[in-house]
């Protein structure tokens, strides 16, 4: 009996001792706690690193796209110049054909007049008619032809001068000579129909050489003095590009918006829309 009570008491004391003994959770040890508290920080750093790489990759891609757009824009400008030169050549051919037709008509008319004069001289009643009369009529008729040819030569010379200057840009790539040639053209032919185009191409070369102020002056001349020029939308866009290059984002955006508003169907508008996101 006593032994049983003693055994029970021993068991109770052992149970109490076990209940009061400290229990350590390996997962909550100081080292484990520090490791677990460091895990979220490490994960956050990894995420930040991934995001930074994504941003850098996107920035590089945008930079490459912008370079491609700039290259394509230059190629488009060159293609437009080539089309302009070919159009000019076609106009010259058509003008020469018209001059040829006029010359043929004048010669036919002169032959008719000569035939009428010969028939009149055969008439006895016309015996006293001065023989110089038919001959005098021919120089009078040929004078307009001479003046027409002179005017045609003047038009052709200004056309040839402009074409030669543009070819220095598009074919030879001699930009320094092209600048001098275009400046001479503007000085020699101030009333030519090619003057706004010459200002535009001069601005293009100066823009390429990063002479922003000088290029701005040429494009501004096209915009403000030649409102009917086909180069005006491109000139406005170039003014926006110069403002962007000079760090004037507000002015650049205003000029791009002007192109979009005034020339919604032009190629310059598409280029302006692509630049709007960058300013």
C-alpha positions in Angstrom: 0.0 0.0 0.0 2.7 2.4 1.0 4.7 1.4 -2.0 1.8 2.2 -4.3 1.3 5.6 -2.8 5.0 6.3 -3.1 4.9 5.2 -6.7 2.0 7.5 -7.4 3.7 10.4 -5.7 6.8 9.8 -7.7 4.9 9.8 -11.0 3.1 13.1 -10.0 6.3 14.8 -9.2 7.8 13.6 -12.5 4.8 15.0 -14.4 5.0 18.4 -12.7 8.7 18.6 -13.4 8.1 17.8 -17.0 5.4 20.4 -17.3 7.6 23.1 -15.7 10.6 22.3 -17.8 11.4 25.0 -20.6 10.5 23.9 -24.1 12.6 25.4 -26.9 11.2 25.6 -30.5 14.0 25.1 -32.9 12.0 27.1 -35.5 11.9 30.1 -33.1 15.5 30.1 -32.0 17.4 33.4 -32.3 19.3 32.2 -35.4 16.1 31.0 -37.0 14.3 34.2 -36.2 17.1 36.3 -37.7 17.1 34.1 -40.8 13.3 34.3 -41.1 13.3 38.1 -40.6 16.0 38.4 -43.3 14.1 36.3 -45.9 11.5 39.0 -46.8 14.2 41.6 -47.1 16.2 39.4 -49.4 13.1 38.7 -51.5 12.4 42.5 -51.7 15.9 43.2 -52.9 15.6 40.5 -55.6 12.3 42.0 -56.8 13.8 45.5 -56.9 16.8 44.1 -58.9 14.5 42.5 -61.4 12.4 45.7 -61.7 15.6 47.7 -62.3 16.7 45.3 -65.0 13.3 45.6 -66.6 13.4 49.4 -66.5 16.9 49.4 -68.0 15.9 47.0 -70.7 12.9 49.1 -71.6 15.0 52.3 -71.6 17.5 50.7 -73.9 14.8 49.5 -76.2 13.2 52.9 -76.3 16.6 54.4 -77.1 17.1 52.0 -80.0 13.6 52.6 -81.3 14.3 56.4 -81.2 17.5 55.9 -83.1 15.6 53.9 -85.7 13.0 56.5 -86.0 15.6 59.2 -86.5 17.3 57.1 -89.1 14.1 56.5 -90.9 13.2 60.1 -90.8 16.5 61.0 -92.4 15.9 58.4 -95.1 12.4 59.8 -95.7 13.8 63.3 -96.1 16.3 62.0 -98.7 13.5 60.1 -100.5 11.4 63.3 -100.6 14.4 65.2 -102.0 14.9 62.5 -104.7 11.2 62.7 -105.6 11.4 66.5 -105.7 14.4 66.4 -108.1 12.7 63.8 -110.3 9.5 66.0 -110.4 11.6 69.0 -111.3 13.3 67.1 -114.1 9.9 65.9 -115.4 8.6 69.5 -115.3 11.6 70.6 -117.3 11.0 67.9 -120.0 7.3 68.9 -120.2 8.3 72.5 -120.5 10.8 71.8 -123.3 8.1 69.8 -125.1 5.7 72.7 -124.9 8.4 75.0 -126.2 9.0 72.6 -129.1 5.3 72.5 -130.0 5.2 76.3 -129.9 8.2 76.6 -132.1 6.7 74.1 -134.6 3.4 76.1 -134.7 5.3 79.3 -135.3 7.3 77.8 -138.2 4.2 76.4 -139.8 2.5 79.8 -139.5 5.6 81.4 -141.0 5.5 79.0 -143.9 1.8 79.8 -144.5 2.6 83.5 -144.5 5.4 82.9 -146.9 3.0 81.0 -149.2 0.4 83.8 -149.0 3.1 86.3 -149.9 4.2 84.3 -152.9 0.6 84.0 -154.2 0.1 87.7 -153.8 3.2 88.5 -155.8 1.8 86.4 -158.6 -1.3 88.6 -158.8 -0.9 91.5 -161.3 -2.8 93.8 -159.1 -0.2 93.2 -156.4 2.7 94.1 -158.6 3.4 97.3 -156.8 3.2 95.7 -153.4 6.5 96.2 -151.6 8.3 92.8 -151.4 9.5 93.5 -147.9 6.1 93.4 -146.4 5.9 89.5 -146.1 9.5 89.5 -144.9 8.8 92.2 -142.3 6.0 90.1 -140.9 8.2 87.2 -140.2 10.6 88.9 -137.8 7.7 90.4 -136.0 6.3 87.0 -135.4 9.6 85.5 -134.4 10.2 88.1 -131.7 7.8 86.5 -129.2 9.5 83.2 -129.8 12.9 84.8 -128.9 11.5 86.3 -125.8 9.9 83.0 -124.8 13.1 81.2 -125.3 14.9 83.8 -123.2 12.4 83.4 -120.4 12.6 79.6 -120.7 16.4 79.9 -120.3 16.0 82.0 -117.2 13.6 79.5 -115.7 15.8 76.6 -116.7 18.9 78.3 -115.2 17.2 78.8 -111.8 15.9 75.2 -111.9 19.3 73.8 -112.8 21.0 75.8 -110.0 18.5 74.5 -107.5 18.8 70.9 -108.8 22.6 71.1 -108.7 22.5 72.3 -105.0 20.1 69.5 -103.9 22.1 66.9 -105.7 25.1 67.9 -103.6 23.0 66.8 -100.6 21.3 63.7 -102.0 23.9 62.2 -104.4 27.3 63.5 -103.4 26.8 64.1 -99.7 29.0 67.3 -100.0 27.2 69.2 -97.3 29.7 72.1 -97.1 29.4 72.8 -100.8 25.7 72.3 -100.6 25.4 75.1 -98.0 27.4 77.5 -100.2 25.4 76.5 -103.2 22.0 77.0 -101.6 23.1 80.3 -100.2 24.2 81.4 -103.6 20.9 80.2 -105.1 19.0 82.3 -102.6 21.1 85.3 -103.4 20.9 84.9 -107.2 17.3 83.8 -107.5 15.3 85.6 -104.7 12.1 85.4 -106.8 12.4 81.7 -107.7 9.6 79.3 -106.9 12.2 77.1 -105.4 13.2 79.6 -102.7 11.1 78.0 -99.9 12.5 74.6 -100.7 16.0 76.0 -100.7 15.5 77.4 -97.2 14.2 74.1 -96.1 17.1 72.1 -97.4 19.6 74.6 -96.0 17.9 74.1 -92.6 18.1 70.4 -93.0 21.9 70.5 -93.5 22.4 72.9 -90.6 20.2 70.7 -88.5 22.3 67.7 -89.4 25.4 69.7 -88.3 23.6 70.5 -85.0 23.8 74.3 -85.7 20.4 74.7 -84.0 20.0 78.5 -84.2 21.0 78.7 -87.9 18.7 75.8 -88.8 15.9 77.3 -86.7 16.2 80.6 -88.8 15.8 78.7 -92.1 12.8 76.6 -91.0 11.2 79.6 -89.4 11.5 81.5 -92.7 9.6 78.7 -94.5 6.9 78.6 -91.8 6.3 82.4 -91.6 7.0 83.6 -95.1 5.8 80.8 -97.3 2.5 79.6 -95.9 1.6 77.8 -99.2 4.8 75.8 -99.4 4.6 72.1 -99.3 7.6 72.1 -97.0 5.8 74.1 -94.3 4.5 71.1 -92.2 8.0 69.5 -92.2 9.5 72.9 -91.3 7.2 73.2 -88.3 8.1 69.7 -87.2 11.8 70.5 -87.5 11.3 73.6 -85.3 9.8 71.3 -82.7 12.8 69.0 -83.0 15.2 71.9 -82.5 13.2 73.1 -79.4 13.4 69.5 -78.0 17.1 69.3 -78.7 17.6 72.6 -76.8 15.7 71.3 -73.8 12.5 73.5 -74.3 9.9 70.7 -73.9 6.9 73.0 -73.7 7.8 74.8 -77.0 8.5 71.5 -78.7 5.1 70.1 -77.6 3.4 73.3 -78.8 5.0 73.0 -82.3 4.2 69.3 -82.6 0.6 70.1 -81.7 0.6 72.8 -84.3 1.6 70.3 -87.0 -1.1 67.9 -85.9 -3.7 70.6 -85.9 -2.9 72.3 -89.2 -1.8 69.3 -91.2 -3.6 66.2 -89.8 -3.0 64.1 -92.9 0.6 64.9 -93.4 3.6 62.7 -92.9 5.0 65.3 -90.5 1.9 64.8 -88.2 2.8 61.1 -87.8 6.3 62.0 -86.9 5.0 64.6 -84.4 2.7 62.1 -82.8 5.5 59.7 -82.3 7.6 62.5 -80.6 4.8 63.7 -78.4 5.3 60.9 -75.9 8.9 61.9 -75.4 8.4 65.5 -74.4 
